[in-house]
Every structure is written in C-alpha cells, then in structure tokens.
Amino acid sequence: MPYLVRRAGHSAIMLLVVVSFVFFAGRMIGDPAIVMLGASASDTALEQLRNNLGLNDPLLMQYFRYVGGLVQGDLGVSFRYGFAQMPAERFMDGGGTPVMGLVLARLPQTLYLAAVALGGALALALVMGCLAAMYPRSWIDHLVNVLSLASVSVVQFWLGLVLIVLFAVHLGWLPTGGYGSWYHVILPALALGARPLGRVAQVTRSAMLDEMARPYVAAARAKGLPEHRIVSVHALKNAGIPVVTITGDELVQLVTGAILVETVFGWPGIGHLLVEALNNRDLPVLQGAILAVATLVIVVNLLVDITYTYLNPKVSLSSREN
C-alpha cells in the first residue's frame, strides 16, 4: 500500500479515536444538561435541553448520530453561546447557534497567529543556528545558546503579560490586545513564537555542526565556493530533516499554546473560543473546539511526514515503511 494512503488511514483512525474520546468524556462527567445549565436549572429547562440535544436517546444512538453529523460537517448546536447568563427557557425552543459556524469563524485567526509566530521564529532561528555553526565556540555561538535557552525556558503567558506591560502600557507602541490591524498580531506572535525560536535554533545549530564536518563541505570549500553558499544551499538542506521534525512538533505546540496566548491578548481564535466555552459550560462548543485543535494537530503531523520525502530523496511515498 502506498505510504501516503497508509499514513492518511492512520490519521483517520486517530481522528476517530479522538472523536470517540471527546464524545464519551462529555457523557462521563455527568448529565450534560445539568453540566450546561447548572443544578439550579428548572426541570422544564433541563428536559427542553435534553430533547434539543437528543440526550434522552440511548448512548450508542447518540454516538452514531454524533459521528454521522461530523461526517456531514455538523458539530451540533449551542444553546448558550452569546449569553453572559443562563438563556431564557423560551430561547431553547429555537434552533440554537451552529457550532461549525463558530469554529470556522475563529479558525482563520488562530491559523494567522500561528503562521506569523512560526514564520518569524523559524526565519530567525535558522539564521541563528547557521551563524552559531559557522563560528563555533565564538561569542556568536555563546550568544545564540543563551538566547535559545532563554526562549525555551520562558513561560508563554508570563512573557505575554511582560510584553503588554512593556510595549503597550509603558511605551505605548502597541495595543494591549484585540484583533484587526497588522500591529495587533505583533505581541501575541512574539509571546507564542519564543519557544519554537529557541528549540529550532538549538536543533539547527546541532544539525549544521554535523553537516559542516562532512567531507562534501570540505570538497566544496576546496572548489572555492563561498561559505554562505555552502551553508545555505548544501549543508542546510541536508540538515533539514531534524529541523522539519522539530518545526512540526513546535507547530503542534503552537496550536495548543495559542489557548493561553489568545486568552491573554483577547485574540479571537479557537483557543479563546475553547476558554469561553469552558467558562460558560457550553459542551457542544467545547467539543467542537477540541476537535478542531485535534484535527489541526493530526494534519500537521501528516504534512511533516510528507515533507520528509522532499528533503530526503531516499524516502519514497510509495515505498517508505513505518
């Protein structure tokens, strides 16, 4: 079986496992109607919500209906979204708010933030790692090690608060949060991109040091090729597999780490939606946000695996073995 088809099948199975876990976990915590409306809700409101969500049906029937809805792009409906307090009982007689629309409305903001954070961190980390490998045991190498270690060690939400105090409150250069213009993304991207900056820089330095010691680099130098061309064209591509691996892992961490960063900066993404749903005890929205994050993680891992085939000609999509 071709490798790509096999990996796609594994990803689909993993997604089904996540869907099943999210569904049954939502039922194991207790009566979803009581969880969403609270123990003080009236019997009429609880029964109305159970009827609207189909909670009176057998558990397996609910599960297969839920999975069937997901296949058709239906994540259910929310009867609490948009209400600071408990909605009136008459509201639950209506159709509710589709969760898929809420997720799709927030997803571009999270992808935008993750792309800016990872793009800036990756570009700077590659430069830092290459410079450290070109001048080992120099002040440049020591500076890169210190900066990368500090970036890996810092806590993202704490860094976000420090950036707000420094650049927004004291200096007044940037807004404290929100979404709109390009300058709104600078501070959350800095907070979110600190960890991948440090880790990618460390891995790039290590991989480049190994490549710079190989015979083909010495041969390229003997031919008179400029050092920057040897590094950027030859050595960097051969060092790409560990860099891509750690970049894919950090992209996964970006998606999950965005939950705290979006909350600190009021960024209207999936992470902020998940926290809102958790605070409002909005189970359908919470399940939808978790599934969106899980889907992004699985897709990223699949794309990273496929990228190996470009960086390593020995790997074939049709012949690679697990």
N, C-alpha and C positions, 0 to 999 in steps of 0.2 A: 504494500500500500504506500502511495507517495507520502513523503514526510509531512507536507503541508496539510494534506487531508487528515492524517493521523493526529497532528497537533490540534487542528480545528475540532476534531472529535473529542479530544481530551478536554479542550477548553469548554465545549458544550456540556460535557458531563460535569465538570467542575461548577459551571454556572447553575446547572440543575441542583447540585448539592447545596449551593448557597441559597437558592430559591427555597428549597425544602427546609433548610435550617431556619431561614427568616420566617417562613410561614408558621412552622411548628413552635418556634420560640415565642412568637406572638401569642400563641394559644396556651403555652405552658405557664406564662406569668399570671394567668388567671382569666377571668371573664373579660374579653376585650371591651365589652360595653361599659363595664364598671371602671376599667382602667382609663378609658377615654373620657367618660362623663363624671367619674368620681362616685364614691359610696353614698354621697348625699343626693344623688340624682333621683328623680321620681321614677316609680315603676313604669309609668307611661312612657317617659323619655327613654329608659333602658330598653323597653320592648320595641319601641319605634326604631331605635338604632339597630337592635338585633335583626329586625325584619329588613331594614335597608341594606345591611351588610351581609345578610344571609347566614347569620350566626346560629340560627335555630336548626339548620340542616346538619346532618351527620358530618363528622370531621373530614372523612375521606372525600365526601362530596364537595365540601368547601375547598379542599386542597386541589382536586382536579379542576374545579371551576376557576380557582385562582391561577393555576398553571395555564389553563386554556385561555384565560384572559390575557396573561403575559404574552403568549404566542401571538395574540391579535393586537398587542400594543396597549392593553388595558391594565393599568396598575391599581384600579379601584377608584373610589371617590372619597373625598374628605368632607365631613360634616362640621369640622371645627376650624378649618383654615380661614383666616381673615377675622376671627373673633378673639378679642382680648379676654373675654369671659365666656362662660358657657352659653352657647347659642340657645335661642328660644326653641321650645319644643316644636313650634309650627314650622321652623326653618328645616327641620329634619324630614318634613313631609315632602320637601323639594328634591331636586336631583343631586345636590351637593356639588363640590368642585372636583373635576377630574385630576387625579394625581399626576398622570402623564403630562398634562399641560404645565403643571407646576415644575416638574423635573426638567422638562425641555426648556422652560423659560430660564432656569437657573444654570443649566449645564454649560452654555457658552461662556458665562462669566468665569466659572471655575477653570475651564479649558484655557481661556485667555490669560488668567492669572498664572496658571501652571506653565504655559508656554513662555511667558515673559520671564518668569522666575528661572526656569530651567535653561532657556536660551541664553540669558545673561550670565548665569552661573557657569554653564558649560563653556562658553567662549572664553571667559576669564580663567577658568580652571585649566583649560588646555594650554593657554599661554603660560600660566604659572608653572604647570607641570613640565612643559618643554624647556622653559628657561632654567628651572632647577636641574633638569637632566643635562643641559648644555654646560652648566657651570656647577658641577657637584662640589660640595663642601666649601662653597663660597658664601659670601654674605647674602647673595640672591637665594641660594638654596636654603640657608637658615631662615631667611625671611618668609619664604614660601612655606616651610614647615611650621613656623609659628602661626602664620595666618590660617593655614588649613586646619591646624589643630584647634585654634580658637573657633573657627567656623563650625567644626564638627561638634564642639563641646557646648556651644551656646544653645539655650532653650528658645524655641521659635517664638512662643507667645511673649516671653520676657523681652526678647530682642524687639518684638513689635512695639511693646509699651515704651521701651527706651527710645526707639526711633520716633515715636509720636511725641514724647516729651522734648526731645532734642530738636527735631526738624520742623515739627508742627507748632508746639507750644512756645518754645523759647525763641527759635529763629523765625518761625512763621513762613517758611519757604514752601511748605506742602500742606495739604489738608490732613486733618486727623483721621479721616475715613471717608466712606461713601464710594460712589461709582459714577462715572460719566466721562470726564476728560482723561487724557493720557497720563496726566500727573497724579491722578488718583491711584494708579497702579504701582507707582514707584516704591512707596514704603512697604506695602504688603508683599511686593515681589522681592524686595531686599530681605525681609524677615523670612520669607518662605525659601529663598534661594541660598541662604547661608550654609545650611547643611550639605546640599549637593555640591556647592562650591568647594568645600573642604575635602569631601570624600573623593570627588572626581580628580581634584588636583593631586591628592596623595597617590591614587592609583595610576594616574598619568605619569607622574614622576617615576614611580617604581617600574612601570612597563617600559618607559622610554630609556631608563638606565640600562635595562636588559638589552634593548634593541641597539643602543649606541655602542655596546660592547661586542656586537656580532661582526663577523668577517665582511659582510656586504657593505657595512658602513665604512670600514677601513678601505675597502676597494673603491668606494665612491669618493672618499677623500683623496685617494691616490690619483684618481682621474681628474682631480681639480674641481669637483663640484662644490658650490658654495655651501657653507654649513647650514644656512637656513633652508636651502632646498633639500639637503639630506634629511633634515629633521622633519620638515612639513610634508614632503612628497613621499619619502621612502619609509623612514622609521615610524612616523605617526600612524600610517595606515596599518603597518604590521603590528603595532601596539594597540590597535583599535578594539580587538575582541574584549579584553578586560575592561576597557573604557566603556564600551557599549553595555557590557553586563552591569557595571555599577551605575551607569546612567539610567538603564531601565529600572533597576532597583530603586534608585532615587526618585524616578518619576512616579513610581508606585507610592513612595513615601510622601511625595508632594501632594498627591490626591488625598491621602489620609491626613497629612499635616495641615492641609488647607482648612480643615474643620475649625481648628483653633485660630488660625490666622484670619480667616474670614470673619469669625466672631469678634476678634479684637478690633478689626478695622471696619466692621459693618459692611463687608463686601457681600453683595447679594448672589452668592453661589450655592452649590449643592451643600457644602459644609454648613453654611449659615441656615439653609433650609432644614437640615437634619437637626441642628440645635434647636431651632424654633419648634419643630415637630416634637422633639423630646420634652421641651418645656411645656408645650400645650397638650402633651399626652395624645398626640394625633397619630394613632397607629398606622393607618394607611399611608400617610405621607412619610412617616419614619421608615416603613418597609420600602417604599419607593426610593427614598434617598439612599438607603443602604444598598439596595440592588443596583442603583446607578453607579455608586462607588465601586462595588464588586465587579460590575461589568467593565468599568474602565481599567481596573487592575488586571483582569484576565486578558483584555485586548492588548494592553501594554506588554504583558509577558509574551504574548503570541508575536507581536511585532518585533520585539527584541530577538526572539528566536529566529525569525525570518531574516533579520538584519545580519546575523552571523554569516549567512550564505554569500552576502556581498563582500564582507571583509575577509572571508576565508574561502578561496576557490576550491579547496579540497572538500568542502561541505556542499552537498547537493540536496535540494529539496526533495528529490525523488529517491535518494539512497541513504540519507542520514539515519542513523539508528539512535534510539534513546540511550 
